[in-house]
Amino acid sequence: MRVYLNQRLEKQDKQLTSLKEWQKRVEVVEEIAKGVQAELRNRMTKYDELVKKNGLTEKELAKVKRSTKSKMNVDKEVMDSLKKGKSILLKKVEVEKEKNRLAQLDIEEERRIRAQYMVQLEEERSARKAAESDMRDYQKRAESLKGRMMDLQSEIEIREEEFRELRRYYFEMEEELSKAKQERQECQDYMDSFAV
């Protein structure tokens, strides 16, 4: 009986050592989960900042579109007025040949204005393309961060499930150890009664 009890005690000591190791693993898992949660909060903060920047970019793009539209309307009116002026000048050239030089100067002025309009229009197109490209980049970054956040969330859920499993195993081992201690005490009492 004493040999059996000693074997039981050794087995219980091994189980207790195993329980302590599992408890250390549980603590390590808790630390990892805290780190992952902190990283997730940082990613969420960065995601909110990107969303704000995306909103500002959309506002700027809307302003550029409105400005471009208004400038195009103004330039259209200028072109219409230039066309009318050109027709009038052509008629005057036909009537009065001596005013040919003045008409030529007006035509050159019209070409200069048209060239300025084309340059301005090209600059506005380039600015609009750049704004659209920035907006696409912000959207891609936001989608990438969203995917990372989902991955981190799933990893946290897996770690939490492992943590719950470890806790259940730890409590089961605690109950077995308590039962073993109780049996040991009963055997010791039984042997003490024989000794008496």
Secondary structure, 3 states (H helix, E strand, C coil): CHHHHHHHHHHHHHHHHHHHHHHHHHHHHHHHHHHHHHHHHHHHHHHHHHHHHHHHHHHHHHHHHHHHHHHHHHHHHHHHHHHHHHHHHHHHHHHCHHHHHHHHHHHHHHHHHHHHHHHHHHHHHHHHHHHHHHHHHHHHHHHHHHHHHHHHHHHHHHHHHHHHHHHHHHHHHHHHHHHHHHHHHHHHHHHHHHHC
